[in-house]
Amino acid sequence: MIWLQLNLIHTLVSYGIGAVILAMLIRIIASWFRIDERFAFVRFLAHITDPFIDPVRRLARIPSVMGIDLSYLVVWFLLTTLQLLLLQALPAAW
């Protein structure tokens, strides 16, 4: 029973953070093609990713380089690091 609970936690961490990273990647690609928040899908992605990106934009004040918003890269790195740390904190029986 405990194995099932730990497996569920592992799956939620892996796929949950992976889904946020994928949503950020899709949003970045949509911005390259000038697809803005008039489209419901991009608005949905913004609702998922903005809670992660806005604090980095506000606190770090990372400038854009040649029109590329680097705060996405910082959030990507932080989320990947968080995912690795959370997965390593699970018991060694994995």
Phi, psi and omega in degrees: 000318180294325179298320180295319179294317179292324177296321178295317178298316179300315180295316180296317179294313183297307185282329180294308179290325176297323179293322178293319178296318177296319178298321177296317180297316178296321179294322177297313180296321177297324179291329177295326180267013177061034175268110186259193187281010171291335179273135185298324181295319180290324175298320177297316177296324179294322178294330179281317189267335183300323177299339178267325187274320184301316178297325178292319177297319184286317185276318185274335182050053181281125181284157174282142178245114181053041177082005181256124180282111184280352179294332175297319180294320179295315179295321177301314179298315181296317180293320178295319177296316178299318179298314179297317180295318179294320180290327178286338179283346177289157182302157185288355183288001181285000000 
